[in-house]
Amino acid sequence: MRILMDGYWWQDGPQAARTVQRELILAWARCFPEDELVVALRRDADPAGVPEGAEVVRTRLWPHAASNRVELPVLARRARAGLVVCHNYTPAVGRSLVFLHDVMFEEHPEWFSRAERVYFRPMLRWARRAAAVATSTRTEADRIARHAPTLPPAVVTGLGVPPALERAQRRPERVPAEGEFAVTVGRLNVRKNLETVMLAAVRSARISPARPLYVVGSPAHSGVGTRIPEPAQALVDDGSIVMLGAVPDDELAWLYAHAALTVTLSLDEGFGMPAVEAIGFGSPLLASDIPVFRETVGECASFAPPLDAPAVAAALDAAWGRRPQPAAVERTLGRYSWEIAARTLRAAVPEARPVIESAGTPR
């Protein structure tokens, strides 16, 4: 089968979205070498790392929604691709499989800026044009069904741990070689719930300048932002809470591997990559008690109600240093790999026919 792959975020974009897009393309190439892949990159994107033998075509439109809707059908027709595999935004014509990362904007518009809400609005409506819909968790598939009951049931693929985290480890310069610490990882937005993590740190008997909480993440692509709550400012000032910002993969791997606790207290997630990443390193994990984390890391994590800072503080102290059982880690990671995700995607659509529809401007 000849397939056009959406590669809009191949080089640049939200980190999680970029990882998912790249790793699904690479895993598809490994699992199905008989398929002919055509990868649609932005016009200025570096093609380094594109699977060997894959053809590269270029898109020009911005943003991603416009490019997928208008350009991908044209490129698919030119490339004689029988299927387009795209992310979030479905082409106006042609046979496609759309991977919806999440539709949280439908349930929690307050977490997103007005511009984001306008931009995301057509996602589910356009998905009606897809031959198949996929997403990463059963939790997210159920959400899609609640808000778009006329869509075919979303195929649940799972995801994997980014291979870049498995290649090397390097200690961040600002982190001492010795001593215990906790780490929390995620974009600095209201949904990631950093404020409650910090308020819990204020109450925790574990967090101190000698045992700090490292905050990894940046405000890029973050939606409605977060702030440092006033009671936590003293902990920032004395080094009990350290804002590391974005860190490269090798430093993130070191943090996961050496943390006495990883905290992921998101209010909601489509998948929640940091939780699975932490489990991949055997890190003790405290997660918010929400359905998606019960689904993905339920055997391996301790849980706390995400908006109850005293309860989170108590759970943080209790979970400190309690690494998950190896058998539970093995079972959890056995469900999640890029190869499983790619094979599930490939099985979701019947063998596609060559594109014969007009690829003109959509009505």
VMD Tcl script that draws the C-alpha trace (Angstrom):
set ca {
  {0.00 0.00 0.00}
  {1.21 3.50 -0.80}
  {0.55 5.85 2.13}
  {0.92 9.58 2.65}
  {2.02 10.34 6.23}
  {1.30 13.64 7.93}
  {4.73 14.92 9.01}
  {3.82 18.50 9.86}
  {5.54 18.34 13.28}
  {8.53 16.29 12.13}
  {11.06 18.93 13.12}
  {9.19 21.49 15.17}
  {6.00 21.76 17.24}
  {4.59 20.64 20.60}
  {7.04 18.10 21.99}
  {4.52 15.35 22.73}
  {2.78 15.75 19.36}
  {6.11 15.74 17.55}
  {7.21 12.58 19.36}
  {3.98 10.74 18.57}
  {4.03 11.72 14.91}
  {7.69 10.84 14.34}
  {7.67 7.56 16.25}
  {4.50 6.28 14.57}
  {6.01 6.96 11.14}
  {9.28 5.26 12.07}
  {7.53 2.27 13.66}
  {5.25 1.89 10.64}
  {8.29 1.75 8.37}
  {9.89 -0.92 10.56}
  {6.75 -3.04 10.86}
  {5.55 -2.78 7.25}
  {8.55 -2.48 4.94}
  {6.31 -3.52 2.04}
  {4.34 -0.27 2.34}
  {5.52 2.68 0.28}
  {5.63 5.72 2.54}
  {5.40 9.32 1.41}
  {6.06 11.79 4.26}
  {4.60 15.28 4.00}
  {7.03 17.68 5.69}
  {6.74 21.43 6.04}
  {8.65 23.27 3.37}
  {11.51 24.27 5.72}
  {11.74 21.04 7.74}
  {14.99 19.06 7.83}
  {14.24 15.57 6.42}
  {16.97 13.95 8.56}
  {15.66 10.77 10.13}
  {12.89 10.12 7.61}
  {12.75 6.34 7.04}
  {15.10 5.08 4.36}
  {13.28 4.66 1.07}
  {10.42 6.99 2.01}
  {9.59 9.78 -0.41}
  {9.44 13.33 0.96}
  {6.91 15.90 -0.25}
  {6.47 19.44 1.05}
  {3.57 21.44 2.45}
  {3.35 25.22 2.43}
  {0.21 26.17 4.30}
  {0.02 27.22 7.94}
  {-1.37 26.25 10.39}
  {-1.52 22.47 10.61}
  {-5.32 22.36 10.23}
  {-5.25 24.22 6.91}
  {-2.38 22.14 5.59}
  {-4.08 18.85 6.40}
  {-7.48 19.91 5.14}
  {-6.40 21.37 1.80}
  {-2.87 20.26 0.92}
  {-2.78 16.62 1.96}
  {-5.50 15.56 -0.52}
  {-3.59 17.24 -3.34}
  {-0.30 15.67 -2.30}
  {-1.93 12.25 -1.91}
  {-3.34 12.42 -5.41}
  {-0.01 13.47 -6.91}
  {1.78 10.67 -5.04}
  {-0.94 8.15 -5.95}
  {-1.30 7.30 -2.27}
  {-4.25 5.12 -1.34}
  {-4.39 6.34 2.25}
  {-3.51 9.45 4.25}
  {-2.50 8.93 7.90}
  {-2.98 12.27 9.61}
  {-3.11 13.84 13.04}
  {-6.06 15.75 14.51}
  {-7.27 17.34 11.26}
  {-8.82 15.22 8.52}
  {-8.35 15.95 4.79}
  {-11.44 17.21 2.97}
  {-11.36 14.41 0.37}
  {-9.66 11.06 -0.10}
  {-9.29 8.04 2.13}
  {-7.77 8.83 5.52}
  {-7.09 7.58 9.01}
  {-7.03 10.34 11.61}
  {-5.24 10.02 14.94}
  {-6.91 12.32 17.48}
  {-4.48 13.17 20.25}
  {-7.24 14.41 22.56}
  {-10.45 16.46 22.55}
  {-10.19 17.90 26.06}
  {-11.17 21.28 24.66}
  {-14.72 19.95 24.37}
  {-15.01 19.21 28.11}
  {-12.73 21.85 29.58}
  {-12.68 24.94 27.36}
  {-11.43 26.98 30.34}
  {-8.02 25.34 29.99}
  {-7.52 26.79 26.52}
  {-7.21 30.28 25.10}
  {-9.96 31.64 22.87}
  {-7.66 31.30 19.83}
  {-6.99 27.66 20.67}
  {-10.68 26.91 21.10}
  {-11.46 28.41 17.69}
  {-8.60 26.47 16.12}
  {-9.62 23.13 17.66}
  {-13.35 23.51 17.00}
  {-13.55 21.74 13.60}
  {-11.50 18.72 14.68}
  {-14.37 16.36 15.44}
  {-16.61 17.63 12.65}
  {-13.90 17.08 10.06}
  {-13.18 13.61 11.48}
  {-16.50 12.44 10.01}
  {-14.66 12.35 6.68}
  {-12.13 9.79 7.92}
  {-12.36 6.10 7.07}
  {-11.14 5.34 10.60}
  {-10.38 7.20 13.81}
  {-7.70 6.30 16.34}
  {-6.47 7.58 19.68}
  {-4.03 6.48 22.35}
  {-6.19 5.34 25.31}
  {-9.59 3.86 26.06}
  {-10.24 6.88 28.27}
  {-9.78 9.22 25.32}
  {-11.77 6.97 22.99}
  {-14.68 7.16 25.42}
  {-14.41 10.96 25.49}
  {-14.48 11.11 21.69}
  {-17.58 8.91 21.69}
  {-19.30 11.21 24.19}
  {-18.74 14.28 22.07}
  {-18.97 12.76 18.59}
  {-21.30 9.75 18.84}
  {-21.73 9.55 15.06}
  {-18.03 8.82 14.50}
  {-16.93 5.21 14.22}
  {-15.53 3.96 17.54}
  {-11.96 5.13 17.93}
  {-9.33 2.42 17.70}
  {-7.08 2.44 20.80}
  {-3.41 2.18 19.88}
  {-1.44 2.97 23.01}
  {1.89 4.76 22.56}
  {5.47 4.03 23.57}
  {8.40 5.50 25.47}
  {10.42 7.86 23.25}
  {13.54 5.96 22.13}
  {15.64 9.09 22.65}
  {15.23 8.63 26.40}
  {16.76 5.17 26.20}
  {19.99 6.16 24.44}
  {21.97 8.04 27.09}
  {21.79 9.77 30.46}
  {23.48 12.98 31.53}
  {23.09 14.80 34.83}
  {21.81 18.39 34.46}
  {24.44 20.89 35.57}
  {22.08 22.45 38.12}
  {21.39 19.11 39.82}
  {23.94 17.81 42.37}
  {25.37 14.36 41.77}
  {24.31 13.21 45.24}
  {21.12 13.62 47.19}
  {17.45 12.80 46.82}
  {14.92 14.80 44.83}
  {11.48 14.73 43.27}
  {10.71 15.74 39.70}
  {7.58 16.82 37.85}
  {7.50 16.99 34.06}
  {5.11 18.80 31.74}
  {4.22 21.98 29.94}
  {3.62 24.93 32.25}
  {-0.11 25.25 31.79}
  {-3.12 25.16 34.06}
  {-4.04 21.61 33.04}
  {-0.74 20.18 34.28}
  {-1.71 21.47 37.74}
  {1.72 22.62 38.87}
  {0.14 24.97 41.40}
  {-1.21 22.07 43.46}
  {2.12 20.25 43.21}
  {3.84 23.33 44.64}
  {1.25 23.79 47.39}
  {1.75 20.14 48.32}
  {5.51 20.72 48.43}
  {4.90 23.47 50.99}
  {3.18 20.92 53.25}
  {5.49 17.99 52.51}
  {7.92 16.71 55.12}
  {10.17 15.47 52.29}
  {10.71 18.55 50.13}
  {13.49 20.85 51.34}
  {16.61 22.59 49.96}
  {18.43 19.29 50.54}
  {15.65 17.30 48.81}
  {14.25 19.64 46.18}
  {11.40 19.37 43.72}
  {12.68 19.91 40.18}
  {10.15 21.32 37.73}
  {10.83 20.36 34.09}
  {8.86 22.10 31.37}
  {8.34 25.31 29.46}
  {5.35 27.52 28.63}
  {5.68 26.85 24.88}
  {2.45 25.58 23.25}
  {0.95 25.62 26.72}
  {-2.52 27.16 26.49}
  {-3.68 28.93 29.64}
  {-0.58 29.36 31.76}
  {0.18 28.60 35.38}
  {1.73 30.64 38.18}
  {3.76 30.09 41.31}
  {1.29 30.28 44.23}
  {2.27 32.76 46.92}
  {2.82 30.14 49.68}
  {5.30 28.32 47.41}
  {7.41 31.36 46.56}
  {9.53 30.92 49.68}
  {10.38 27.38 48.53}
  {11.48 28.73 45.16}
  {13.59 31.34 46.92}
  {15.36 28.85 49.21}
  {15.93 26.18 46.52}
  {13.32 23.68 47.68}
  {11.59 24.13 44.32}
  {13.86 24.54 41.29}
  {12.52 25.54 37.87}
  {14.75 23.72 35.38}
  {12.79 24.73 32.28}
  {12.96 22.48 29.22}
  {15.76 19.90 29.36}
  {17.21 17.66 26.63}
  {16.29 13.99 26.50}
  {19.49 12.69 28.06}
  {19.04 14.95 31.10}
  {15.38 13.99 31.43}
  {16.37 10.32 31.38}
  {18.87 10.95 34.20}
  {16.22 12.70 36.27}
  {13.74 9.85 35.86}
  {16.38 7.25 36.67}
  {17.59 8.97 39.83}
  {14.43 10.56 41.23}
  {13.13 9.48 44.63}
  {9.72 10.37 43.20}
  {8.18 11.50 39.93}
  {4.99 13.51 40.36}
  {2.45 13.89 37.55}
  {-0.64 15.64 38.83}
  {-2.42 16.58 35.59}
  {-6.11 17.40 35.77}
  {-6.63 15.43 32.56}
  {-4.64 13.79 29.77}
  {-5.19 12.06 26.48}
  {-2.32 9.69 27.32}
  {0.10 11.36 29.72}
  {3.53 10.43 28.40}
  {5.61 11.43 31.47}
  {3.86 8.85 33.65}
  {4.74 5.98 31.31}
  {8.22 7.41 30.76}
  {8.82 7.42 34.52}
  {7.68 3.81 34.82}
  {10.08 2.91 32.04}
  {12.91 3.98 34.36}
  {11.40 2.29 37.41}
  {10.86 5.65 39.07}
  {8.53 5.85 42.06}
  {5.43 7.57 40.70}
  {2.68 9.69 42.26}
  {-0.12 10.39 39.79}
  {-3.38 12.24 39.94}
  {-6.34 9.95 40.52}
  {-7.96 10.36 37.12}
  {-9.20 7.63 34.73}
  {-6.40 7.86 32.17}
  {-3.67 7.20 34.74}
  {-5.63 4.35 36.27}
  {-5.69 2.90 32.74}
  {-2.04 3.44 31.82}
  {-0.03 3.12 35.05}
  {-2.57 1.76 37.53}
  {-0.37 -1.12 38.67}
  {2.71 0.98 39.21}
  {1.68 4.34 40.67}
  {0.44 5.80 43.92}
  {-2.56 8.10 43.47}
  {-3.89 11.31 45.00}
  {-6.86 13.60 44.31}
  {-5.33 16.27 42.06}
  {-6.87 19.36 43.67}
  {-6.41 18.41 47.34}
  {-2.99 19.79 48.28}
  {-2.92 18.30 51.83}
  {-3.80 14.85 50.45}
  {-1.17 15.21 47.74}
  {1.43 16.19 50.34}
  {0.64 13.12 52.42}
  {0.75 10.87 49.35}
  {4.03 12.44 48.23}
  {5.66 11.70 51.57}
  {4.31 8.14 51.60}
  {5.33 7.34 48.02}
  {8.86 8.76 48.35}
  {11.38 6.11 47.28}
  {8.77 3.37 46.75}
  {9.75 1.93 43.41}
  {7.14 -0.13 41.54}
  {7.40 -3.90 41.49}
  {9.44 -5.13 38.47}
  {6.66 -7.51 37.40}
  {4.13 -4.65 37.38}
  {6.53 -2.50 35.37}
  {7.01 -5.32 32.86}
  {3.26 -5.80 32.44}
  {2.68 -2.09 32.02}
  {5.44 -1.53 29.48}
  {4.40 -4.68 27.63}
  {1.19 -2.93 26.64}
  {2.91 0.14 25.24}
  {5.27 0.26 22.31}
  {5.44 2.18 19.04}
  {5.33 -1.11 17.14}
  {2.05 -2.12 18.82}
  {0.64 1.33 18.06}
  {1.69 1.19 14.40}
  {0.31 -2.31 13.89}
  {-2.98 -1.31 15.48}
  {-3.21 1.71 13.20}
  {-2.40 -0.36 10.11}
  {-5.13 -2.85 10.99}
  {-7.73 -0.11 11.47}
  {-8.33 0.59 7.78}
  {-9.10 -1.97 5.05}
  {-6.71 -2.06 2.15}
  {-7.03 1.36 0.55}
  {-7.80 1.97 -3.10}
  {-5.83 4.47 -5.20}
  {-7.16 7.97 -4.72}
  {-9.63 8.79 -7.51}
  {-11.61 11.62 -5.92}
  {-11.04 15.16 -7.02}
  {-8.56 16.87 -4.76}
  {-9.81 20.37 -5.48}
  {-10.75 23.03 -2.97}
  {-13.12 21.53 -0.37}
  {-16.68 22.73 -0.22}
}
mol new
graphics top color blue
foreach p $ca { graphics top sphere $p radius 0.5 }
foreach p [lrange $ca 0 end-1] q [lrange $ca 1 end] { graphics top cylinder $p $q radius 0.2 }
display resetview
